[in-house]
Amino acid sequence: MSAKFGPAGNSEAFSAKYKSTIDAPRYLSEMGLDHYEYQCGRGVRVSDKVASAMRTKSSEHGISLSIHAPYFISLSSIEPEKRDNSINYIIQSCDAAKRMGADRIIIHSGSCAKISREEALELAKDTLIRARRQAIEQGFEDIHFCPETMGKVNQLGNLTEVLELCKLDDSFIPCIDFGHLNARDFGSIKDKSDYERMLDEVENALGGDRLRCFHSHFSKIMFTIPGGEKKHLTFDDNQGYGPDYEPLMELVAKKNLSPTFICESAGTQDIDALRMKKSYCSFL
């Protein structure tokens, strides 16, 4: 198996040409991409008609699928009602994924708010365990939860915290957003050794199998100090914000890993995903 590449949602170029997301699998296949991450960030509203069409079209064109669960999930909220609602959003995302033929849902970790990081992590663990239990009860055991590393300093979701969440269940796969990690640590990713350190941490925490198939978001992200993430950029943006993708592509190829890379560039996510794939292929 080799790495897969695709965009988060629909790019500006796609939207200028097509009106419906069900055209995305053909469009991406013709570009030479392999994956599409369907966006449910503002709520899970996927009709059976759309789900069925996405399932058929993605199968026809060899495009695998994942779903980004709602942004307003807060695994670590100090309000029990919000955590319970978050479980509902996760189950809704699982249902949409199953109908669509996706096998991964990407989940934001939450905020530390007015509590310590340790307390927030314990709340998040409890929420995820309960969500997984409900998912199994409702027939969604084949859907992988992918807790995501987050870009703002006050959010739960540095790499170590996400790996702790993934230790809760063997089916959980980390979503490593390298742009987020670079932003929350104010430009910490400088070269290949920084990426290697992160991949080693994943392997040490979760083992080689989950390192091999990790999920990833990638984009250049503007950040502020001390807040962290401010906004997503494009690969052509030359304001000095990283990270650069080439060293990571070389590492992934040389280590024979097969992750799924989702590009979240601002409007050029398909073009930039293809640039990542071409870079990766050049190291094979």
QUISULRA-V216296 format. One record per pair of residues at least 24 apart in sequence whose C-alpha atoms are under 7 Angstrom apart, sorted by the first residue. I is the first residue (numbers start at 1). GAP is how many residues later the second one is. D is the distance in whole Angstrom. If there is no record, write none. Layout:
<<I;GAP;D> <I;GAP;D>>
//
This chain:
<<1;257;6> <2;255;7> <2;256;5> <3;254;7> <3;255;4> <3;256;5> <3;257;6> <4;30;6> <4;31;6> <4;255;6> <4;256;5> <4;257;6> <5;28;6> <5;29;5> <5;30;6> <5;255;6> <5;256;5> <5;257;6> <5;268;6> <5;272;6> <6;27;6> <6;28;6> <6;29;5> <6;30;5> <6;255;7> <6;256;5> <6;257;6> <6;264;6> <6;267;6> <7;29;6> <7;30;6> <7;255;5> <7;256;5> <7;257;6> <7;262;5> <7;263;5> <7;266;6> <8;28;7> <8;29;5> <8;30;7> <8;31;7> <8;254;6> <8;255;6> <8;256;6> <8;261;7> <9;28;6> <9;29;6> <9;30;6> <11;256;5> <11;257;6> <11;258;6> <11;259;6> <12;255;5> <12;256;7> <22;31;6> <22;32;5> <25;32;6> <25;33;5> <25;36;6> <25;38;6> <26;35;6> <29;32;6> <29;34;7> <33;241;7> <34;28;7> <34;29;5> <34;30;6> <35;28;5> <35;29;5> <35;30;6> <36;27;7> <36;28;6> <36;29;5> <36;30;7> <37;28;6> <37;29;5> <37;30;5> <37;31;7> <38;28;6> <38;29;5> <38;30;6> <39;28;6> <39;29;5> <40;27;7> <40;28;6> <40;29;5> <40;30;5> <41;27;6> <41;28;6> <41;29;4> <41;30;5> <42;28;5> <42;29;6> <43;27;5> <44;26;7> <44;48;6> <44;49;6> <46;50;6> <51;48;6> <51;49;4> <52;47;7> <52;48;6> <54;46;6> <55;45;5> <55;46;5> <64;38;7> <65;36;7> <65;37;5> <66;36;5> <66;37;6> <66;38;5> <66;39;6> <67;30;6> <67;35;7> <67;37;6> <67;38;5> <67;39;6> <68;37;6> <68;38;5> <68;39;7> <69;24;6> <69;36;6> <69;37;6> <69;38;6> <71;37;7> <73;35;6> <73;37;7> <74;35;6> <74;36;4> <74;37;7> <75;34;6> <75;35;5> <75;48;7> <75;49;4> <75;52;6> <76;34;5> <76;35;6> <76;36;7> <76;44;5> <76;45;7> <76;47;5> <76;48;4> <77;34;7> <83;44;6> <87;40;7> <87;44;5> <90;41;7> <91;44;6> <94;46;6> <94;49;6> <103;39;7> <103;40;5> <103;41;6> <104;39;6> <104;40;5> <104;41;6> <104;42;7> <105;39;6> <105;40;5> <105;41;6> <106;39;6> <106;40;5> <106;41;6> <106;42;6> <106;69;7> <107;39;6> <107;40;5> <107;41;6> <108;39;6> <108;40;5> <109;38;6> <109;39;6> <109;47;6> <109;48;6> <110;45;6> <110;46;5> <111;43;6> <111;44;4> <111;45;5> <112;42;6> <112;43;6> <112;44;6> <117;39;7> <125;40;6> <144;27;6> <144;28;6> <144;29;7> <145;27;5> <145;28;6> <146;26;6> <146;27;5> <146;28;5> <146;29;5> <147;27;6> <147;28;6> <148;26;6> <148;27;5> <148;28;6> <148;29;7> <149;26;6> <149;27;6> <149;28;6> <149;31;7> <149;32;7> <150;30;5> <150;31;7> <151;29;4> <151;30;6> <151;32;6> <151;33;5> <151;77;6> <151;78;5> <152;32;5> <152;75;6> <152;76;5> <152;77;5> <153;31;5> <153;74;6> <153;75;6> <163;39;7> <163;42;7> <167;39;7> <173;37;6> <173;41;6> <173;42;7> <174;40;6> <174;41;6> <175;39;7> <175;40;5> <175;41;5> <175;42;7> <176;39;6> <176;40;5> <176;41;6> <177;39;5> <177;40;4> <177;41;6> <178;39;7> <178;40;6> <179;39;6> <179;40;5> <179;41;6> <179;42;6> <179;64;6> <180;49;7> <182;61;7> <183;38;6> <183;39;7> <183;40;5> <183;45;5> <183;46;5> <184;44;4> <184;45;6> <186;37;7> <186;39;7> <186;42;6> <187;55;7> <189;54;6> <191;56;7> <192;55;5> <192;56;6> <195;53;6> <212;45;5> <212;46;5> <212;47;6> <213;44;7> <213;45;5> <213;46;4> <214;45;5> <214;46;7> <215;44;6> <215;45;5> <215;46;6> <216;44;6> <216;45;5> <216;46;6> <217;44;6> <217;45;5> <217;46;6> <217;47;7> <218;43;7> <218;44;6> <218;45;5> <218;46;6> <219;44;6> <219;45;5> <219;46;5> <220;45;7> <232;33;6> <232;34;6> <233;32;6> <233;33;5> <234;31;5> <234;32;6> <234;34;6> <235;37;6> <245;31;7> <246;33;6> <249;30;6> <249;31;5> <250;30;6> <250;33;6> <253;27;6> <253;30;6> <253;31;6>>
//
